[in-house]
Amino acid sequence: MKTTVAVEKNNPKVLNAWCSYDWANSVYNLTVTSAIFPVYYSAATSAPPPNGYGKNTDGLTMVNFLGMSFDNQVLYSYAISASFLMVALLAPLLSGIADYSGQKKRFMQFFTYLGSMACLGLYFFVGRNIEYGILCAFLASVGYAGSLVFYNGFLPQIATPDQMDRISARGFSMGYLGSVLLLVLNLVIIFYHTTFGFASEGTATRFSFLTVGIWWIGFAQIAFYYLHDIPTNHPMNAGILTKGFQELRKVFGKVRDSASTFRYLLGFFFWSMGVQSIMLLAPFFGERTIGMAGTEMIAIVLILQLVAIPGAMLFSRLAMRISNTTSIAIAIAIWMAICVAAYFVQTKTEFYILAAFVGIVMGAIQSVSRSTYAQLIPQTTTDTASYFSLYDVTEKLAIVIGTFTYGRVLEVTGNVRLSALTMGIFFVLGILFLFAARLPRRVSDAVTAE
């Protein structure tokens, strides 16, 4: 039998510490995933020899990776897909082990240190060493995504269902704010690199990857200090792998037997394909279709982050006052309109307007999706990491398929607009499964104790 330990919920210090991890790791998501690194990667791999590859006669930038030739943007999208596939394969087993042994925090720490160290390693990527750069980007993505599995697993452990929408939104908001602060600091250093003693803009840009790794490691210590596992008194021994699979199988059975939860996860799978793919690859879309310069794309990313804060808070309140289903459905409808608009957008002004709408629903759908699922988890269970591993694996598989689809459509057609339009199909499927889940107005009302 598993030992159950009573945990005080809604403790302000613990809730704030949990939210602080969003502050810590979101700098990776903004600086490395969305803003500075994509621009730097594109420039470094497009530079003429000896540091880069240059463009071919078709205007594409082809790079050699492990003896194969790829368009540089296609290679990056495939690398991101591979990183999330790795997490999707590892997370279920590791979460089962974490729940059985009562050591979610230890796994969260491992992935945090892996991702932050990989960010530090990006400092040494100069374009020509493409294999090294892709490896660091891959490991940083694995660390980021892997840590979230266990981080999210703490939410139902520390908060009651009526507080989850608010706390989830607060976490995302803190993440957006912290990442913007560090990004602005890095931009000042990059634009005025000579004042800060850097020999070139490229060196100052690579220094920003160091700041991400240090920020991530440093502020994560707040969460690590206040978050505590529920002990199970189960030893870590040779049979731990078997026990991990047993924990996962038990949780999957419970989710499968709950029609609402299972259909909700299917819906989440499809709308995450669109959301995550657009967020990850938007900088490349703006560069290739609208001709946005690197500095303009960074300005776009800043707009996304700043608008996302009120967006997350607005939709969390909508979920609390009306219903989670309505809140998510409205966000999905806006995402569908964005996909269609992206196909027709022509000017930079139109792209800025489109980016503002993306920002509004970016944090909104992520925040409410997470809190809605947390409310569907039985409140008496200690298998929160295993429950959230299913959630995160669902999201990671969605990212794998979504980014691969985006890259494949681009590779076959050469048309980035068609790639963006294709994402709209995923949102249609997502909203259909959302309504099929038939969630009650208060999601927690549908949860039954184990």
C-alpha positions in Angstrom: 0.0 0.0 0.0 1.2 3.5 -0.8 1.8 5.8 2.2 -0.3 9.0 2.0 0.9 12.1 3.7 -1.4 15.1 4.3 -0.1 18.2 2.6 -1.2 21.7 3.4 -2.7 23.2 0.2 -2.9 26.9 -0.8 0.1 27.9 1.3 1.0 31.3 -0.1 4.8 30.8 0.1 4.6 27.4 -1.6 2.3 28.7 -4.3 4.5 31.7 -5.0 7.6 29.4 -5.1 5.9 27.1 -7.6 5.0 30.1 -9.8 8.7 31.2 -9.5 9.8 28.2 -11.5 7.9 29.7 -14.5 9.9 32.8 -13.9 13.1 30.7 -13.9 12.7 28.5 -16.9 10.6 30.7 -19.2 13.7 32.7 -20.1 14.8 29.6 -22.1 11.4 29.5 -23.9 11.7 33.2 -24.9 15.4 33.8 -25.5 16.4 30.4 -26.9 13.3 29.0 -28.5 11.5 32.2 -29.7 13.7 35.3 -29.9 17.4 35.5 -30.0 18.6 32.0 -30.8 16.4 31.4 -33.9 17.7 34.8 -35.3 21.3 33.9 -34.4 21.0 30.4 -35.7 19.6 31.6 -39.0 22.3 34.3 -39.4 25.1 31.9 -38.3 24.2 29.2 -40.7 23.5 31.7 -43.5 26.8 33.4 -43.2 29.4 32.9 -45.9 32.4 30.5 -45.2 34.4 29.9 -43.1 31.8 30.5 -40.3 28.6 29.6 -42.2 27.2 28.0 -45.3 25.7 30.7 -47.4 22.7 30.4 -49.7 22.3 28.1 -52.7 20.9 29.1 -56.2 17.3 28.7 -55.0 17.8 31.2 -52.1 17.6 28.4 -49.5 20.3 28.0 -46.8 21.4 24.4 -47.0 23.6 22.9 -44.2 25.4 19.6 -43.8 24.4 17.6 -40.8 25.9 14.2 -40.2 26.6 13.8 -43.9 23.1 14.9 -45.0 22.0 18.1 -46.5 19.0 20.1 -45.0 17.5 23.5 -45.3 18.6 25.2 -42.1 15.1 25.9 -40.9 13.8 22.4 -41.8 16.7 21.0 -39.8 15.9 23.1 -36.8 12.2 22.1 -36.8 13.2 18.4 -37.0 15.6 18.9 -34.1 12.9 20.4 -31.9 10.6 17.5 -33.0 13.2 15.0 -31.9 13.7 16.6 -28.5 10.1 16.4 -27.7 9.9 12.9 -28.9 12.7 12.0 -26.5 10.7 13.5 -23.6 7.6 11.8 -24.8 9.4 8.4 -24.6 11.1 9.1 -21.2 8.5 11.0 -19.3 6.0 8.2 -18.7 8.5 5.8 -17.2 10.3 8.5 -15.2 7.1 9.9 -13.8 6.0 6.5 -12.7 9.3 6.0 -10.9 9.0 9.5 -9.4 5.5 8.8 -8.0 6.4 5.3 -6.7 9.6 6.6 -5.0 8.1 10.0 -4.0 10.9 12.0 -5.8 9.3 14.3 -8.3 11.6 17.1 -7.2 14.8 15.1 -7.9 13.7 14.5 -11.5 12.7 18.1 -11.9 16.1 19.1 -10.7 17.9 16.7 -13.1 16.1 18.1 -16.2 16.5 21.7 -15.0 20.3 21.3 -14.7 20.4 19.4 -18.1 18.6 22.2 -19.9 20.4 25.1 -18.2 23.8 23.6 -18.9 22.9 23.1 -22.5 22.0 26.8 -22.7 25.4 27.6 -21.3 26.9 25.3 -24.0 25.2 27.3 -26.8 27.8 30.0 -26.2 30.3 27.9 -28.2 28.0 27.5 -31.2 29.4 29.7 -34.1 27.5 28.3 -37.1 30.0 26.0 -38.7 29.9 23.5 -35.9 26.3 22.7 -36.7 26.2 19.3 -35.1 27.3 20.7 -31.8 24.8 23.6 -32.0 21.9 21.3 -32.8 23.0 18.9 -30.0 22.9 21.8 -27.4 19.6 23.0 -28.7 18.2 19.5 -28.5 19.4 18.9 -24.9 18.2 22.4 -23.8 14.7 21.5 -25.2 14.8 18.1 -23.5 15.7 19.7 -20.2 13.0 22.4 -20.5 10.2 20.0 -21.5 11.3 17.3 -19.1 11.3 19.5 -16.1 7.8 20.7 -16.8 6.4 17.2 -16.5 7.4 17.1 -12.8 6.8 20.9 -12.2 3.2 20.6 -13.4 2.8 17.5 -11.2 3.1 19.6 -8.1 0.1 21.8 -9.0 -2.7 19.4 -7.7 -0.5 18.6 -4.7 -0.2 22.3 -3.5 -3.5 23.9 -4.6 -7.2 23.1 -4.3 -9.3 22.9 -7.5 -10.9 26.3 -7.0 -7.5 27.9 -7.0 -5.9 26.1 -9.9 -7.0 28.4 -12.7 -5.7 31.4 -10.9 -2.4 29.9 -9.8 -1.8 28.4 -13.3 -2.3 31.8 -14.8 -0.1 33.5 -12.3 2.7 31.1 -13.1 2.5 31.8 -16.8 2.3 35.5 -16.1 5.4 35.5 -13.9 7.2 33.5 -16.7 6.3 36.0 -19.3 7.4 38.9 -17.2 10.7 37.4 -16.1 11.6 36.3 -19.6 10.8 39.8 -21.0 13.1 41.4 -18.3 16.0 39.2 -19.2 15.4 39.6 -22.9 15.4 43.4 -22.7 18.6 43.2 -20.7 20.2 41.0 -23.3 19.0 43.2 -26.2 20.6 46.2 -24.6 23.9 44.3 -24.3 23.7 43.1 -27.9 22.8 46.5 -29.4 25.5 48.3 -27.4 28.0 45.5 -27.3 31.0 47.7 -27.7 30.0 49.6 -24.6 29.9 46.4 -22.6 33.3 45.3 -23.9 32.2 42.7 -26.5 34.2 42.4 -29.7 31.2 41.8 -31.9 27.4 41.5 -31.9 27.7 37.8 -32.4 29.8 37.4 -29.2 27.3 39.5 -27.3 24.5 37.4 -28.7 26.2 34.2 -27.6 26.7 35.7 -24.1 22.9 36.0 -23.8 22.7 32.2 -23.9 25.0 32.2 -20.8 22.6 34.5 -19.0 19.7 32.2 -19.7 21.5 29.2 -18.2 22.5 31.2 -15.1 19.1 32.7 -14.6 17.4 29.3 -15.0 19.7 27.6 -12.5 19.6 30.4 -10.0 15.9 31.2 -9.7 15.0 27.5 -9.9 16.5 27.2 -6.4 13.5 29.1 -4.9 11.1 26.4 -6.1 13.5 23.6 -5.1 13.7 25.0 -1.6 9.9 25.3 -1.0 8.5 22.3 -3.0 8.6 19.0 -1.1 7.8 15.5 -2.2 5.3 13.3 -0.5 7.3 10.4 0.9 6.2 6.9 -0.1 8.8 4.9 1.8 9.4 2.9 -1.3 13.1 2.3 -1.9 15.0 2.9 -5.2 16.1 -0.6 -6.1 16.4 -3.0 -9.1 12.6 -3.3 -9.3 12.0 0.4 -9.7 11.5 0.2 -13.5 8.8 -2.4 -13.1 7.1 -0.3 -10.4 7.3 2.7 -12.7 5.5 0.9 -15.5 2.8 -0.3 -13.0 2.2 3.3 -11.8 1.8 4.5 -15.3 -0.5 1.6 -16.3 -2.7 2.3 -13.3 -3.0 6.0 -14.1 -3.6 5.4 -17.8 -6.4 2.9 -16.9 -8.1 5.6 -14.8 -7.8 8.2 -17.5 -9.1 5.8 -20.1 -12.1 4.9 -17.9 -13.0 8.5 -17.6 -14.7 9.6 -20.8 -14.4 13.3 -20.1 -10.7 13.2 -19.2 -9.8 11.0 -22.2 -11.7 13.1 -24.7 -10.3 16.2 -23.2 -6.7 14.9 -23.7 -7.5 14.1 -27.3 -8.7 17.6 -27.8 -5.7 19.0 -26.1 -3.5 16.8 -28.3 -4.9 18.4 -31.5 -5.0 22.0 -30.4 -1.5 21.7 -29.0 -0.2 20.7 -32.4 -1.3 24.0 -33.7 -0.4 26.2 -30.7 3.1 24.9 -30.1 4.1 24.7 -33.7 3.1 28.2 -34.4 4.8 29.5 -31.3 8.0 27.6 -32.0 8.3 28.4 -35.7 6.7 31.9 -35.9 10.1 33.7 -36.2 11.0 31.7 -39.3 7.5 32.5 -40.7 8.0 36.2 -40.3 11.5 36.2 -41.7 10.6 34.1 -44.8 7.2 35.4 -45.8 7.1 39.1 -44.6 10.9 39.8 -44.7 11.0 40.8 -41.1 14.5 41.6 -39.9 16.0 40.0 -36.8 15.4 43.1 -34.7 11.8 43.3 -35.9 11.2 39.6 -35.0 12.5 40.2 -31.5 10.1 43.1 -31.2 7.3 40.8 -32.3 8.3 38.3 -29.6 8.3 41.1 -26.9 4.8 42.0 -28.0 3.7 38.4 -27.7 5.0 38.1 -24.1 3.6 41.4 -22.9 0.2 40.8 -24.3 0.2 37.2 -23.1 0.1 38.3 -19.4 -3.3 40.0 -19.5 -4.5 37.3 -21.9 -3.7 34.5 -19.4 -5.4 36.4 -16.5 -8.4 37.3 -18.6 -9.1 33.7 -19.8 -8.5 32.3 -16.3 -11.2 34.6 -14.9 -13.4 33.6 -17.8 -12.9 30.0 -16.9 -13.8 30.6 -13.2 -16.8 32.8 -13.9 -18.4 31.0 -17.0 -16.7 27.6 -17.7 -13.4 26.1 -18.7 -14.9 24.8 -21.9 -16.1 28.2 -23.0 -12.8 29.8 -22.1 -10.8 27.2 -24.1 -13.3 27.2 -27.0 -13.0 31.0 -27.5 -9.2 30.7 -27.5 -9.3 28.0 -30.1 -11.6 30.0 -32.3 -9.2 32.9 -32.2 -6.3 30.5 -33.1 -8.3 29.2 -36.1 -8.8 32.7 -37.3 -5.0 33.4 -36.9 -4.1 30.4 -39.1 -6.4 31.7 -41.9 -5.1 35.2 -41.5 -1.5 34.1 -41.6 -2.1 32.7 -45.1 -3.2 36.1 -46.4 -1.0 38.5 -44.3 1.2 40.6 -46.6 2.6 43.6 -44.7 4.6 44.1 -41.6 1.8 46.1 -40.0 -0.6 43.2 -40.6 1.9 40.8 -39.1 2.3 43.0 -36.0 -1.5 42.9 -35.6 -1.6 39.2 -36.0 1.2 38.8 -33.4 -0.9 40.8 -30.9 -3.8 38.3 -31.3 -1.4 35.4 -31.0 -0.1 36.9 -27.7 -3.6 37.2 -26.3 -4.4 33.6 -26.8 -0.9 32.1 -26.3 -0.8 32.3 -22.6 -4.6 31.9 -22.3 -4.9 28.5 -23.8 -1.8 27.2 -22.1 -2.8 28.4 -18.7 -6.4 27.2 -18.8 -5.5 23.9 -20.5 -3.1 23.1 -17.6 -5.5 24.1 -14.8 -8.4 22.3 -16.4 -6.5 19.1 -16.6 -5.2 19.5 -13.0 -8.8 19.8 -11.8 -9.6 16.5 -13.6 -7.0 14.6 -11.5 -8.5 12.9 -8.4 -7.7 15.1 -5.4 -6.8 12.1 -3.2 -4.1 10.7 -5.5 -0.4 10.9 -5.0 0.3 9.9 -8.6 0.3 13.5 -9.8 3.5 13.1 -11.8 2.1 10.1 -13.7 -1.1 12.0 -14.4 0.8 15.0 -15.7 3.2 12.8 -17.7 0.2 11.7 -19.8 -0.7 15.4 -20.2 2.9 16.4 -21.1 3.4 13.3 -23.3 0.2 14.3 -25.1 1.6 17.8 -25.6 5.1 16.6 -26.7 3.7 14.1 -29.2 1.5 17.0 -30.5 4.6 19.1 -30.9 6.5 16.3 -32.6 3.7 15.8 -35.2 2.9 19.5 -35.5 6.5 20.7 -36.1 7.2 17.8 -38.3 4.1 18.5 -40.3 5.0 22.2 -40.5 8.5 21.3 -41.7 7.4 18.6 -44.1 4.8 20.9 -45.8 7.5 23.5 -46.1 10.0 21.0 -47.5 7.5 19.6 -50.1 5.8 22.9 -51.1 8.4 25.5 -50.2 5.4 27.6 -49.0 5.4 28.6 -45.4 1.9 30.0 -45.7 0.5 26.6 -46.5 2.3 25.2 -43.4 0.6 27.8 -41.2 -2.8 27.1 -42.8 -2.4 23.4 -42.2 -2.2 24.1 -38.5 -5.9 25.3 -38.6 -7.0 21.7 -39.3 -5.6 20.7 -35.9 -7.6 23.4 -34.1 -10.8 22.2 -35.7 -10.3 18.7 -34.5 -9.3 20.0 -31.1 -12.5 22.0 -30.5 -14.6 19.0 -31.6 -13.1 16.8 -29.0 -13.4 19.6 -26.4 -17.1 19.7 -26.8 -17.3 15.9 -27.0 -15.7 15.8 -23.5 -18.8 17.5 -22.0 -17.0 19.0 -19.1 -19.3 20.4 -16.4 -19.2 24.2 -15.7 -17.0 23.5 -12.7 -14.5 20.9 -13.9 -13.7 19.7 -10.4 -17.3 18.5 -10.0 -16.5 15.7 -12.5 -13.6 14.4 -10.4 -14.1 11.4 -8.2 -11.8 10.2 -5.5 -9.6 7.2 -6.0 
